[in-house]
């Protein structure tokens, strides 16, 4: 019997077993940013240690950086200090730092792939839960905490237990208006926010194979929201062509040799999995959240759930979420008024996301009561978008085109909801307080659905707003 990709990469990187019973895994690429890394460097200093493999570590700033004025020093003293600590620690330890205005700064999970730092067969760590994004390239990519960031900086290894592997096959094809974001929200809704605990998810099937690399990154990005430790897609020709010509990948014959090796990490045809799930692509509709977890989601044509229809803890969870979101049981989610539309984040802040939305909003106007933000995921995305004239299209429609950063995804910067505003968001989490207000309300959806909501001023079916075809 053959091996799956997770087993192949694990076997290539495991160093040995520790006395605790956990295994020590060598980490091929370590990505760091200004929120979880400064404390880790402080821990190293306290122990008199230095970074073991500085050439495998790369730093950027994304979470706390403002998306309007990024001139230094930043107006927020704490944000300025965090960036300076990261800059100084990177310099002291010989780590390459993607500073603002370097042309390489951006959200860590956008920068890594676009530079070609992310490559198939790697083990990757970052002090950020959405590191699973990189699994789209056929990697074991793990989000870690600050103490683990310290461990990886000091030893280039991570202590962990092996994971089970669940293969999720999405077969058939997607209907018009249904995107990668809808696919991942549907998976989380189906399996639950704890469904992946103890698992790595392998995404496979005709729908996944037909996706671009940027769409695949969207799917893998939200693996953590379904409880999985990581998620990945086996490398194929789409992967290889995305990497070809990237700044940090080999060239010429070395690239061809690397590509052959990368493709070898695919799960074998006779590989075994601990669990398998089959979903038909044509069963997925444009999907949005109604509650306070990514698993509390429904299709745009469904009604908000009724707590009286269930019992026990589920009844309480639904009742509490409805009260917070100020929604009524059995009301349509289609038509819920929004105040803010946010397009960006490590989930959907790539060039293809902005190109798609630009096609939809060209010649249209954002509803008068809606504040709409478009925030590119990196300086490279911003540059390429400007070369295509996208900011002009967004601004003509009523969007604010911002500088790169995490922005309103988690609002550790000035981009925040106010009071109980409702935000149609292309980001990955709708937790209470996630977008900067303890009473703010987040509705997750695809970039196309954000565009529809911004234009209509309410949660709307992208298929109807933009005449994409028959609504089921």
N, C-alpha and C positions, 0 to 999 in steps of 0.2 A: 504494500500500500504506500502511495506517495505522501508527500508532506504539503501542507498548506503554506502560504507565504509567511504567516506569523511564525510557524515552526522553523522555517528556513532561516529567517533573520535572527530569531532567538538563538538558534544553534551556532550561528556565525559570530554572535556577540557575547554569549555568556562566558564569563571569566571563571566562575566557580561557585560553589555553594558555601554560604556563610554559616557560622555556628547557630545563628537564629533560625536556620532552615530556609531563609530567603536566598535568592541567587544574586550574584553581582553581575550586572549587565554593562558592558562597555557602551558608551554613548558617542556616536560618530559626530554629531552636530549639536552644539548647545547654543540656543538663542536666548538673549537676555534683554530686559527692558528696565525702565526706570522705577517701576513699582515694587517688584519682588526681589530685585538684585542688589540694591544698595545695602540692605540689611545683611545679605549673605556675604558681601565683601567685608562688612564689619566683623562678622563671625570669623572669617579667615584671618583678619588682622589680629583678633583676640587670641588666636591659636598660633600666630606666627607663621601662617601658611601662605603660599602663593598659588596662582592658577596653574594647574598641571599642564594643560594643553591649550595654551592661548590661541593657537592657530585654528582650533576647532570651535572657538567661541566668537560670537558676533553680537554686537549691541546696537540697539536702536531706541528711540523714544516715541511713544505713541499714546499711552493712556492719559497722561495729564497735560499734554501739550495743547495749547489753545488752537483753534482753527481759524482765527482772525488775524491777530497780530502775534507773530512768533519771534519778534525781535528780542534780543537778550539785553539785560536780564528780564525774565518774564515778570509780568505784573503780580502774579501770585508767588509770594516768597517761598512757600513750601514746594511748589512745582519747580521753581528755579533751583532750589537746593537739591532736589531729587535728581534733576538733570545734571547738575554740576558734579554731584557725587558719582553718578554713573560715568560721566566723562572722565573724571580724575582717576577713578578705579580702572577704567579701561586703559587709559594711558599708562598708569603705573604697572599694569600687568601685561602690556603688549597685545591688548585685544582691539580688533578693528571696530570702530565706533561710527555708525551711520548718523552723523549729526544733522540737524536741520540745515537746509540749504546746501547739502552735499550732493543732492541728486539721488540719494539712496535712502533717505529717511522715510519712514512710514510705519504702518501697522506691521508688527513682527511677522504675522502669518501671511502678509501680502509680499513683504520684502524678500523673505527667504526663497519662495518659489520663483519670483520674477528675476532674481539674480542668478538662479541656478544653484544656489546653495543646497536646496532640497533635492535629493536624488534617490532613485529607487534603491531598496535594500538597506537603507540607513536606519539607525536608531537615532531619534531626535528627541530632545527635551527642551522645555521652556517653562518658566514660571508663570504659566498662563493656561487656563483650563482648555482653551480652544486650539491647543497645539495639535489636536487630532486632525486639523485641516491638512497638514502635510502628508497624512496617510493617503491622500489622493494619488500620490506618486508611487505608492507601494512601499511605505515605510511603517515602522513601529514608532509612532510619534506620541509622546506622553506629556501631559501637563503635570507639573510638579509644584510643591510648596517651597517656601523660602529655605527651610532647612535642607531640603533636597537640592536646591540650587547650590547651596554651600557645598554639599557633598560632591556634586558633579564638577563644580569649579576646582575643588581640591583633588579629586581622584579620577575624573572623567568616567566615573561609573555610578550606577544607581542600584540600590538594593530593592528587589521586588520579587513577588511570586509570579509564576507563569500564569497566563490567562487562558480561559477556555475561548473557543472561537465559534461564533455564530455566523453562518453565511445567510445574507439577506438578498434574495434574488428578486429583481424587479423585471418582469418579462413583458413582452408586447411593446407597446408604444404609448407615448403621452398624447393627450388631446391638446388642441389649441388653447393657449393661455395657461397651460400647466407647466411649471418650471421645476428646476432642481430644488428650490426652496420648498415648493409644495410637496415634493417627494420626501424630503427629510422630515418635514412637519407631520406628514402622513405616517411615516414609520414610527416616529415618537408617539404620536397619538395611538397607534395600533398596539405597540409593545409596552408603552408606559415609560415614565421618567425613571423608573427603577428596573426596567426590563433587561437592561444590559449590564447590570452589576456583576462583576467577575468575568466579563467577556471583552474580547476584541470583536468588532463587527467587520466582516468582509462583505462589501457591497458588490453584487455581481448581477448578471442578466443583461438582456438586450437594451433596456432603458439606460442602464449605467454605461454600457459600452458605446452607446450613441452620444453620450455627453462629451462636451469639451472639457479640457482640464479645469477651467475656471468653474464650470458647473459641478464637476466632481469635488472640487475643494469645498463648495457650498455644502454638499451632502456630508462629507467627512467632518467638516467643521462642527456640526451639531451632534456628533456621536455622543459627546459627553452629556448632552441634554437628555439623552435616552438612557443614561446611567452607564454606558460603556466606557471602559478605560481608554480605548482608542478605536479608530475605525480606519479601514484602508480599502483601496481598490488595486487590483493587480495591474502592473504596468503592461502597456501594449503599444502599438504604433502611435496612438494619440499622445501618449506620455513622451515617447521618444522625440516626436516632432515638436512638441512644446519645448523640450529642453535644448534642442538643436540650436546652436548659436547664442545661447545664454552666456552671460559674462563669466560665470564661475564654473563652467563645464569644460571638459576637454574638447579639442578640435581635431579635425582630420581623422586619421587612422585611430588615434586614441579615443575619439568619440565613438567610432564604430565598434571598437572593442568594448568600451564601456556600455554601449547600448546592448550588445549581446549578453553581457553579464547582467545588466538590469532586467532584461526580459526573462532571465533564468529564475528570477525570484517569484514568478507567477505560481500560484497554487497548481500542483499537479492535477491532471485530469481525474486521477483516482484518489485524491486527497480526502481525508476524513474530517468531518466537522462535528463539534459537540452538539450543534443544533442547526436546523435549517428552517428558514421562513420564505414563503413564496407570496409575492404580491403582484397582481396584474396591473400594469401601468394604466390601462384605460379605466381602472376603478378610482384613480386619483383625480380629484378636482382641485381648483384653486382653494387653498386651505389657509385659515387664519386662526389665531388664538382668541379665546373668549375670556380666559381666566388669568391666573397668576403663575402658571408654569407652562413650558412649551408643550407639555402633554395635554393640556386643557385646550384642545383645538377641534375645530369642525370645518367642514367644507362651507364655502360661501353661501350655498343654497340651504344649509341646515338651520335649525332653530337652536338657540342656546338651551342647554340641558335643564331638566327639571329635577331638583334635589328630591322631590317626593317620589320620583320614579325609582330611586335606589335606597339603600339602607346602610346603617352603620357609619363607618368613617367616611365613606364616599359621599354620603348625604351631607355631612358637616363640611367636607372640603368644597363641595359644589356651592353650598349655601354661603360659606365665607367668601369664596371667590366672586360670586355674583354680587354680594353686598359691597365688596371693595370696588369692583368694576362698575357698580351702579347699573347693573343689567337686571332684567326680569326673566324669570324662567319662561321658556318657550317663545321668547321674542326672536325675530330674525336678527342675525348678526349683520346682514346686508342692510345698510341704512343707518348704522350707528354713527353719529356725528363725531368728527375728529377735529382737533385743534392744531396739531403739528404733524408733519410728514417728514420722516427721516430716511434718507437713502445713504447708506455707507456701512461701515464696520468690516471686521475680518470675514464675515459671512457673505456680504454682498457689496463690497466696496471696490470691485475690480473694473477694469475698462469695459468689459462686455456688459456689465450691469448698467453702466451709464449710457452706453451706446443703445442698448435696448430701450431704456426709458426715454432717451432723446427722441427716438422714432415715434414713441407714443405721444409725447407732450408737444412736439413741434406744431406750432400754430395754435396751441391751446393755452388756457390760463388757469393757474391755481386758484381755487375758490378764495374769495376775498377774506374770509375769516381764518384761513389756514396759513401757518408759518411753515415753509418748506425748506429743508436743508439738504444739500448734496455735498457729501464730504468724500473726496477720493481717498483710497486706501494707502497711497504712497505718492512721493514726489514724481515717480516714474509714471504712475497712472495719471496724475495731474498734467504732466507734460504731454503725454500722448493724447489726452482728452483735449487739451488746448490746441494741439496740432490739427485735430479734427473739428475744431470749432464748437465743441460740446458745451463749454461754459456759457457761450452766447445763447445757445438754444435754451438751456436751463433758466438763465436769467430773464430771457424774454418771456418765459412761461410763468415767472414769479418765484422761482427757486433762488436761494442764496447759494452760490458756489463758494465753497470754503477751501482752506488749506488742509493738507493731509493730517489725519489723526483718528483716534478712536471715537472722538466726539460724543454724540448723545447715546452711544451704545450703553455706556455705564456712567457717563457724566462725572468723571473725576476731573473735569475741566469746566470751563464756563458754559458749555452747551447743556442746559438742563431744562426739564419740564418745570412749569410753575403751577403750584396748587394741584388741582385734580384734572389738569389737562389730559386729553386723550391723544396718544401718538400712534399713528400708523408707521411701523418701523420695520426696516429690512434687516434688523440685527438679530441676535440669537437668544435673548433672555427677556422675559416679561415679568420678572420677580417684582414684588412690592418694593418701591423705592429705587429700582434699578436705574431709572433715567433721571435721578437727581432730585426728585420730590417724593416725600413720604406718602403723598396721596396721588401722585401721578399715575396714569393708567396707560399701559403699553399693549398694543395689539400687533403681534408679529405677522408678517406676510412677505410675499415675494416683492422684488423691486417693481415688477409690472403692476402688482396690486397696490403698492404704495403710490405709484403714478396715478392709478385710477382713483384712489382715495383722495389724493391731493387735488385733482381736477374736480371731482364731485363734491368734496368737502365732507365726505362720509365714507364709511367702509362700502366698497362697491365691487361688483363682479367685473374683472378686467375684460371678460369676453363680451359683456354688454357695453361697457364704456367705450371700448375701442373696436367694436364690431368684429370680433375674432371668430365667430361661429356660433353654432347652436349650443345653448346652455342645457345641460342634462337636468 
